Amino acid sequence: MSPTADAGLLGLDGKVAMVVGGGQGLGEANALHLARAGCAVAVVDIEADRAERVAASVRELGRPATAIVADVLDPAAVGAAVDATERSLGGLDVVVAVVGASKFGGILELTVDEWDRDQARNLRYLFALTQASARSFVRRSVPGVIVATATAGVADSMPYRSSYGAAKAGVVHFVRSMAVELGEYGIRINAVAPGLTVTPRVAGKMSPDVVATEQARIPLGRIGTPDDVARVVVFLASDLARHVTGATLPVDGGSTAAPNHDLGPSRAASRRNRTALGLDS
């Protein structure tokens, strides 16, 4: 996907994107796809080495890039990252929020501090980031775009990860509310809701048996990748989605359409029926 080929259709050529949590996994994939679509990219991460590595990869694609170190749990640092992006790259048009993490624990053992930390690193920072970004857009009369990250799990339930699930459900509601508030300025805000996705954090923790079990529950038959999510983020950031705001788009291979179903046995039975009818060879 070359910047020249995509520029007219996507409308992202020459735009400035800031990817918060851009140093690895989903964030890295978003940064590289936005660069391929024509954006200069500010890579914001808590680790300087990660941010600079991804920024260097963006430059290799022929696009300007800057690495910014920030702790999103500090609202002042979030605002400073927005300011630094404007100074370094000459503006800000697209903001992608990728940061998120979950605490495993049932309600009987979860502590208040653990609950609060999940709210801070999944939802509170998004408030600070949206506020700082929207103020930047309005001040410069830019119809900017914000893309947040929810999770497909909020469509059902998330037992033993209730603090994370509640925060991500808050992301969905926050996106809808901000779409209404910020629409008068031409600012769009949407979210992606990934299903199970193979990121560096989870790749080494999945045995072949776990992979097979999870894939049997996904209608498209495979676990997602950061590339799958990044392609949808580029769509939401682009002119292709110019009349889309307040939406949360699942990127889960259809898993929320078939919750808790092991599709393997049913598909095997259906295949036998189709073969008997001469439909499958």
Secondary structure, DSSP 4 states (H G I P E B T S, - for coil): --HHHHHHHH--TT-EEEEETTTSHHHHHHHHHHHHTT-EEEEEESSHHHHHHHHHHHHHTT--EEEEE--TTSHHHHHHHHHHHHHHHS---EEEE---------TTT--HHHHHHHHIIIIIHHHHHHHHHHHHHHHTT---EEEEE--GGGGS--TT-HHHHHHHHHHHHHHHHHHHHHGGGT-EEEEEEE-SB--HHHHTT--HHHHHHHHTT-TTSS-B-HHHHHHHHHHHHSGGGTT--S-EEEESTTGGGSTT--HHHHHHHHHHHHHHTTS--
